[in-house]
Amino acid sequence: MKTMKLLLLILTISLHTAFAQENIENDPSFLLLEGPYFGQKPPGLTPEIFAPGIVSINGRFEGTVSFSSELTEMYFAADNDDDETSIYFSKLEDKNWTPIKRANFTKGKKNEEMHPFVSPDGKRIYFTALDSVFKDEKIWYVNRLGDFWSDAILLDSPINDDLVFFPNQAKNSDLYYFNLSKLKTYYAPNKNGEFPEIHEVALEFGHHAFISPSQDYLIVTAQKDEEGRKDNDMYVYFKKKNGTWTKPINLGNTINTSFNEKGPRITPDGKYLFFGRDERDIEPGLANIYWVSTEVIENLSPKE
């Protein structure tokens, strides 16, 4: 009898601990996080883990991040080791960030949702949705309806004639994306909210390309060209006065490590670079979101 009571006590404590941990992860409002960027201290030239234990949680894989132009909404992709990728979000309301929740934009129409991007005017969120990897990746979007979002809509554009992903926009709403069928970066000029034309972006190499708000530079992910290295690093291309792009420049050893750096995103104010770093070789499930000042990019800009 005593043994049974002891087992029940241990079980109760374990369940309470798990429940408390779940609430810590899913209810950051109790921390009273105020101000932009979850009240986190802005980083300098060395990358820092973003909102550890709140957004960046050990044991799951976090990826691409997007903030609204007013920095009052945050959307990011995450998945657990055996789960499909989903989009999560939080909003700044009454000075505090709301509990992080799953968006579920397609309401089950697609198995996975990832790569969220809030349009510069805040009226849309573009994202990638798919059922099977390298089989049906397409770009979808939702429209803002007051405090809510519309049902998910498949983008009606030549963009979706191929397998595509990683949508993002410059301030003028030109849409950039990566074509998985052709393994190239493209952009589509914004024509009153539609994208009837597509153009290749002439880059030497790279994928998961992200355009800066002013289109003066572009960040890509690419595998290192060193012998024996298979990890991905991030590179920057700067736009020349004639509209072409410079040679790719490695962001350097402070940003790039022996692990995979991925999913680059520049904040709407142009101040910070967000990216994922996959360190699962150190600890299973360790793949957090990092952020760093975009001064690291500006310092690499060629002097003309």
C-alpha positions in Angstrom: 0.0 0.0 0.0 2.8 2.4 0.9 4.5 1.5 -2.4 1.3 2.4 -4.3 1.0 5.7 -2.5 4.6 6.5 -3.3 4.2 5.7 -7.0 1.1 7.9 -7.1 3.0 10.8 -5.4 5.8 10.5 -7.9 3.4 10.4 -10.8 1.6 13.5 -9.5 4.8 15.4 -9.1 5.9 14.4 -12.6 2.6 15.5 -14.1 2.7 18.8 -12.3 6.3 19.4 -13.5 5.4 18.6 -17.1 2.3 20.8 -16.9 4.3 23.7 -15.4 6.9 23.4 -18.1 4.2 23.4 -20.8 2.8 26.6 -19.4 6.2 28.2 -19.2 6.8 27.4 -22.9 3.3 28.3 -24.1 2.4 31.2 -21.8 5.2 33.8 -21.8 2.8 36.5 -20.7 3.5 35.6 -17.0 7.0 37.0 -17.5 5.5 40.4 -18.4 7.6 40.7 -21.5 7.2 44.3 -22.6 8.4 46.3 -25.7 9.6 45.1 -29.1 11.4 41.8 -29.6 9.9 40.3 -26.5 11.7 42.7 -24.3 15.0 41.1 -25.1 18.3 43.0 -24.8 19.4 43.9 -28.4 22.5 42.0 -29.5 25.7 43.6 -30.9 28.1 42.1 -33.4 27.9 38.6 -31.8 24.8 36.5 -32.3 22.7 35.8 -29.3 19.9 33.2 -28.8 16.6 34.9 -29.1 14.2 34.7 -26.2 15.7 31.5 -24.7 13.1 29.2 -23.1 10.3 31.3 -24.5 10.7 31.3 -28.3 13.9 29.3 -28.6 13.2 26.1 -26.7 15.7 23.3 -26.5 14.2 20.0 -27.7 12.5 21.4 -30.8 13.6 22.9 -34.1 12.8 26.6 -34.6 13.3 28.3 -37.9 12.3 31.3 -40.0 11.0 34.4 -38.2 8.9 37.4 -39.4 7.8 40.5 -37.5 5.1 43.0 -38.5 6.4 46.4 -39.6 5.3 47.9 -36.2 7.1 45.1 -34.4 3.9 44.1 -32.6 3.5 40.7 -34.1 5.9 37.8 -34.5 5.5 34.6 -36.5 8.0 31.8 -36.7 8.2 28.1 -37.8 9.0 25.3 -35.4 8.7 21.5 -35.2 9.6 18.7 -32.8 11.9 15.9 -33.9 9.1 13.6 -35.2 6.5 16.3 -36.0 5.6 18.3 -39.0 6.5 22.0 -39.2 3.9 24.5 -38.1 3.7 28.3 -37.8 3.4 29.9 -34.4 2.7 33.5 -33.4 2.5 36.0 -30.5 1.3 39.6 -30.4 2.1 42.6 -28.3 -1.2 43.6 -26.6 -1.5 46.0 -23.7 2.3 46.2 -23.5 2.7 42.4 -23.1 3.3 39.6 -25.5 0.5 37.1 -25.7 1.0 33.3 -25.1 2.6 31.6 -28.2 0.0 29.7 -30.2 -0.1 27.6 -33.4 -1.5 29.5 -36.4 -2.9 26.6 -38.5 -3.6 28.9 -41.5 -4.7 26.1 -43.8 -6.9 24.4 -41.2 -5.6 21.0 -42.1 -5.7 21.3 -45.8 -1.9 20.9 -45.9 0.2 18.9 -43.6 3.0 21.5 -43.0 3.2 25.3 -42.9 6.5 27.1 -42.7 8.4 30.3 -43.8 5.9 32.9 -42.6 6.4 36.4 -43.9 4.3 39.4 -42.9 3.9 41.8 -45.8 5.3 45.3 -45.4 1.8 46.8 -45.2 0.7 44.2 -42.7 -2.3 43.1 -44.7 -1.0 39.6 -45.7 1.1 36.8 -44.4 2.8 34.7 -47.1 4.0 31.2 -46.3 5.0 27.9 -47.7 2.5 25.0 -47.4 3.0 21.3 -48.4 2.0 17.8 -47.8 5.2 16.0 -48.9 8.7 17.3 -49.1 9.9 18.0 -52.7 6.5 17.1 -54.0 4.0 20.0 -53.6 5.6 23.0 -52.0 3.7 26.1 -53.0 3.3 29.7 -51.7 0.0 30.5 -49.9 -1.2 33.6 -48.1 -3.9 34.8 -45.7 -5.5 38.3 -45.7 -5.9 40.3 -42.5 -9.6 40.7 -41.5 -9.5 43.0 -38.5 -8.0 41.1 -35.6 -8.1 37.8 -37.6 -6.8 36.2 -40.7 -8.8 34.9 -43.7 -8.8 31.3 -44.8 -5.6 30.3 -46.6 -5.4 31.1 -50.3 -3.1 29.5 -52.9 -1.2 32.3 -54.6 -2.5 32.7 -58.2 0.7 33.5 -60.0 3.2 31.9 -62.4 5.3 31.6 -59.2 3.4 28.5 -58.3 3.9 26.8 -61.7 6.9 25.1 -60.1 7.8 23.8 -56.6 8.7 27.0 -54.7 9.2 28.2 -51.1 10.7 30.8 -48.8 8.6 33.9 -49.8 9.7 37.3 -48.6 9.2 40.9 -49.8 11.0 44.2 -50.0 9.4 47.4 -48.9 7.9 48.0 -52.3 6.3 44.5 -52.0 8.3 42.8 -54.8 8.2 39.1 -53.9 11.3 37.0 -53.7 11.3 33.2 -53.4 13.4 30.1 -54.2 12.4 27.8 -57.1 13.0 24.2 -56.0 12.4 22.9 -59.5 15.1 25.0 -61.0 17.2 25.5 -57.9 17.3 29.3 -58.5 16.2 32.5 -56.8 13.4 34.5 -58.5 11.5 37.6 -57.8 8.1 38.8 -59.0 7.4 42.6 -59.2 4.3 43.7 -57.3 1.5 44.8 -59.6 -1.4 46.0 -57.4 -1.1 43.1 -55.1 -0.6 40.5 -57.9 2.5 38.9 -59.3 1.9 38.2 -63.1 5.7 38.2 -64.0 8.7 36.4 -62.7 12.4 37.1 -63.1 15.5 35.2 -62.2 17.8 36.8 -59.7 21.3 36.3 -61.2 23.2 34.9 -58.2 26.4 32.8 -58.2 25.0 30.3 -55.7 22.7 30.1 -52.7 19.2 29.2 -51.6 16.7 30.5 -49.0 17.4 34.0 -50.3 16.1 37.0 -48.2 16.0 40.5 -49.6 16.7 43.5 -47.4 13.8 46.0 -47.0 15.5 48.5 -49.4 16.7 45.8 -51.8 20.3 46.9 -51.4 21.5 43.5 -50.3 20.4 39.9 -50.3 21.3 37.1 -47.8 21.5 33.5 -48.8 22.3 30.1 -47.3 24.8 27.9 -49.0 27.1 25.0 -48.3 30.7 25.8 -47.5 33.1 25.3 -50.4 35.8 24.0 -48.1 36.8 20.4 -48.6 35.2 18.1 -46.1 32.6 20.7 -44.9 28.9 20.0 -45.5 27.4 22.6 -43.2 25.5 25.6 -44.5 26.8 29.1 -44.0 25.2 32.5 -44.8 26.5 34.9 -47.5 25.6 38.4 -48.6 25.2 39.8 -52.1 25.2 43.6 -52.4 23.4 45.3 -55.2 25.6 47.4 -57.5 24.6 50.8 -59.0 23.9 49.1 -62.3 21.4 46.7 -60.7 23.6 43.6 -60.8 24.9 41.8 -57.7 28.4 41.5 -56.2 30.2 38.3 -55.6 28.9 36.4 -52.6 30.6 37.4 -49.3 30.8 35.0 -46.4 29.3 36.7 -43.2 32.4 35.5 -41.3 33.2 33.2 -38.4 31.3 35.2 -35.8 28.1 34.3 -37.7 29.0 31.1 -39.4 30.1 28.1 -37.5 30.7 24.4 -38.1 26.9 23.9 -37.7 24.1 24.8 -40.2 23.1 28.4 -40.3 19.8 28.8 -42.0 16.7 30.8 -42.7 18.0 34.4 -42.7 15.5 37.2 -42.1 16.1 40.9 -41.7 13.7 42.8 -39.4 11.4 45.5 -41.0 13.5 48.2 -39.3 16.6 46.8 -40.9 18.4 46.6 -37.6 18.7 42.9 -37.0 19.4 39.7 -38.8 17.5 36.6 -37.5 18.5 33.1 -38.4 18.4 29.5 -37.2 21.4 27.5 -36.1 21.1 23.7 -36.1 23.3 22.3 -33.3 21.7 18.9 -33.0 25.1 17.3 -33.1 25.7 18.9 -29.6 22.3 18.0 -28.2 19.3 16.2 -29.9 16.7 18.7 -30.8 18.9 21.8 -30.4 18.2 24.2 -33.2 17.5 27.7 -31.9 16.8 31.1 -33.3 19.6 33.7 -33.1 19.8 37.4 -33.8 22.6 39.9 -34.4 23.0 43.5 -35.4 22.9 44.1 -39.2 26.1 46.1 -38.7 27.9 42.8 -39.4 26.4 43.0 -42.9 27.0 46.8 -43.3 30.7 46.3 -42.4 31.1 44.0 -45.4 29.6 46.4 -47.9 32.1 47.3 -50.7 33.2 50.9 -50.7 32.5 52.3 -54.1 
